[in-house]
Amino acid sequence: MALQSRMGRSCAAVVGATLLLGGCQNMNDTQATQLQGAGGGAAIGGVIGAIFGGAKGAAIGAALGAGVGLGIGSVVADRKRHYADAESFYEAQIRQTQARNRQLALYNDGLSQEVAEYRREIAKLQSQVRAGDANYQAASRTNERVKASYAEATKKLDEERRELTVQQKVAEELRQSKGEQAARTQQENQQVAALTGHISVLQEQVDTMASQSNQLQQFK
């Protein structure tokens, strides 16, 4: 019963956000984009908050979600200002995401080689420990390199995640065009899916480096 009650409140949050989005028809494109982002964020935040924190949790979740959504909507609206029309904006976002996917694929390849090298060095150190001849200074140097790679990759991961949320918003707008932008919608969906995959790979490598750093902490 408690969960059903929470779900009921979460549905109310979604309905409220839907009504909010319905008010976009009398606004200009910039205002509509910002409000849609806030409404979508509020809906998601409200659902999560209601499930885990009751009515108060729903209110807090909706507020936080709206803030995040408004930020995304503002970024999209700001980018739109640099283009003469919606078609030019969407084409530019597709090209930008394509380029980002190529760059991130290359970055992941390079990072994968670093992770593999760290794995070999850790295995070597483990062998030295078993033989009673461990080079602890070498272990410390390797750990510093892992930490540096981890910090850089974590920053990259945060940047790519932020861009993904923006491109997801662009894809959402295209899907709402009701077929008018069918070709561009398909292209953007493909690029967003590819970016999601590259980010997932990057996350795995970041997690691996965190584990490697913990392993290296043992060689002291």
C-alpha positions in Angstrom: 0.0 0.0 0.0 2.8 2.4 0.8 4.5 1.8 -2.5 1.2 2.2 -4.3 0.6 5.5 -2.6 4.1 6.6 -3.5 3.6 5.6 -7.1 0.3 7.6 -7.1 2.1 10.7 -5.9 4.8 10.1 -8.6 2.1 9.9 -11.2 0.8 13.2 -10.0 4.3 14.7 -10.5 4.3 13.4 -14.1 0.9 14.9 -14.7 2.0 18.2 -13.3 5.0 18.2 -15.6 2.8 17.3 -18.5 0.6 20.2 -17.8 3.6 22.4 -17.6 4.8 21.3 -21.0 1.4 21.9 -22.4 1.8 25.6 -21.8 4.6 25.9 -24.3 2.4 26.6 -27.2 2.2 30.3 -26.5 5.9 30.8 -26.0 8.8 31.5 -28.3 11.2 28.7 -29.2 13.8 29.6 -26.6 11.2 29.7 -23.8 9.6 26.5 -24.9 12.9 24.7 -25.0 13.8 25.8 -21.5 10.4 25.0 -20.1 10.3 21.5 -21.7 13.7 20.7 -20.2 12.5 21.8 -16.8 9.2 19.9 -17.1 10.9 16.7 -18.2 13.4 16.9 -15.4 10.7 17.6 -12.9 8.7 14.5 -14.0 11.7 12.2 -13.7 12.8 13.7 -10.4 9.3 13.5 -9.0 9.0 9.8 -9.9 12.3 8.9 -8.2 11.6 11.1 -5.2 8.1 9.8 -4.7 9.3 6.2 -4.8 12.1 6.6 -2.3 11.0 9.5 -0.2 7.3 9.9 -0.1 5.5 13.2 -0.7 8.5 15.2 0.6 10.9 13.2 -1.5 8.7 13.8 -4.6 8.8 17.5 -4.1 12.6 17.6 -3.6 13.2 15.2 -6.5 11.0 17.3 -8.8 12.7 20.5 -7.8 16.2 19.0 -8.4 15.1 17.4 -11.7 13.6 20.6 -12.9 16.8 22.4 -12.2 18.8 19.9 -14.2 16.2 19.9 -17.0 16.2 23.7 -17.1 19.9 23.7 -17.4 19.8 21.3 -20.4 17.0 23.3 -22.0 19.0 26.5 -21.6 22.1 25.0 -23.3 20.0 23.8 -26.2 18.2 27.2 -26.5 21.6 29.0 -26.4 23.0 26.9 -29.2 19.9 27.5 -31.3 20.6 31.2 -31.3 23.6 30.7 -33.4 21.6 29.3 -36.4 19.2 30.8 -38.8 16.6 28.1 -38.6 15.9 24.8 -36.8 17.1 22.7 -39.8 20.5 24.3 -39.7 20.7 23.7 -35.9 19.8 20.1 -36.1 22.2 19.4 -38.9 25.0 21.1 -36.9 24.2 19.0 -33.8 24.3 15.8 -35.8 27.7 16.7 -37.3 29.0 17.7 -33.9 27.9 14.4 -32.4 29.4 12.4 -35.2 32.7 14.2 -34.7 32.5 13.6 -31.0 31.9 9.9 -31.5 35.0 9.6 -33.7 37.1 11.5 -31.1 35.8 9.5 -28.2 36.4 6.2 -30.0 40.0 7.2 -30.5 40.3 8.3 -26.9 39.0 5.0 -25.7 41.4 3.1 -27.9 44.4 5.0 -26.4 43.1 4.7 -22.9 42.6 0.9 -23.4 46.3 0.6 -24.3 47.2 2.5 -21.1 45.0 0.3 -19.0 46.6 -2.8 -20.6 50.1 -1.5 -19.8 49.1 -0.8 -16.2 47.7 -4.4 -16.0 51.0 -5.8 -17.2 53.0 -3.7 -14.7 50.8 -4.8 -11.8 51.2 -8.5 -12.8 55.0 -7.9 -12.9 54.9 -6.4 -9.4 52.8 -9.2 -8.1 55.4 -11.7 -9.4 58.2 -9.8 -7.8 56.3 -9.8 -4.5 56.0 -13.6 -4.7 59.7 -13.9 -5.4 60.5 -11.6 -2.5 62.1 -9.0 -4.8 59.4 -6.3 -5.2 60.3 -2.8 -6.5 58.1 -0.6 -4.3 59.4 2.6 -5.9 58.4 1.4 -9.3 54.9 0.5 -7.8 54.6 4.1 -6.5 55.5 5.6 -9.9 53.0 3.4 -11.6 50.3 4.3 -9.2 51.0 8.0 -9.8 50.6 7.4 -13.6 47.3 5.5 -13.0 46.0 8.3 -10.8 46.8 10.9 -13.5 45.1 8.8 -16.2 42.1 8.3 -13.9 41.7 12.0 -13.2 41.9 12.9 -16.9 39.5 10.1 -17.9 37.1 11.1 -15.2 37.0 14.7 -16.4 36.5 13.4 -19.9 33.7 11.2 -18.8 31.9 14.1 -17.0 32.2 16.2 -20.2 30.8 13.5 -22.4 27.9 12.8 -20.1 26.9 16.5 -20.1 27.0 16.5 -23.9 25.0 13.3 -24.0 22.2 14.9 -22.0 22.1 17.8 -24.4 22.0 15.6 -27.5 19.3 13.5 -25.9 17.3 16.6 -25.5 17.9 17.5 -29.2 16.8 13.9 -30.2 13.7 14.3 -28.1 12.8 17.5 -29.9 13.3 15.8 -33.3 11.1 12.9 -32.2 8.3 15.4 -31.3 8.4 16.9 -34.9 5.9 14.2 -35.9 7.7 13.0 -38.9 8.7 16.4 -40.3 12.3 15.7 -39.5 12.3 11.9 -39.9 15.7 11.6 -41.6 17.4 13.9 -39.1 15.6 12.1 -36.2 17.0 8.8 -37.3 20.5 10.2 -37.8 20.5 11.9 -34.3 19.1 8.8 -32.7 22.0 6.8 -34.2 24.6 9.2 -33.0 23.1 9.5 -29.5 23.1 5.6 -29.3 26.8 5.5 -30.4 27.8 8.2 -27.9 26.0 6.3 -25.2 28.0 3.2 -26.1 31.4 5.1 -26.1 30.6 6.6 -22.7 29.8 3.2 -21.4 33.2 1.9 -22.5 34.9 5.0 -21.0 33.1 4.3 -17.7 34.3 0.7 -17.6 37.9 1.9 -18.2 37.6 4.5 -15.4 36.3 1.8 -13.1 39.2 -0.4 -14.1 41.8 2.3 -13.3 40.2 2.9 -9.9 40.6 -0.8 -9.2 44.2 -0.8 -10.4 45.1 2.1 -8.2 43.6 0.2 -5.2 45.8 -2.8 -6.2 48.9 -0.7 -6.3 48.2 0.7 -2.9 49.2 -2.7 -1.6 52.7 -2.3 -2.7 54.0 -0.2 0.1 
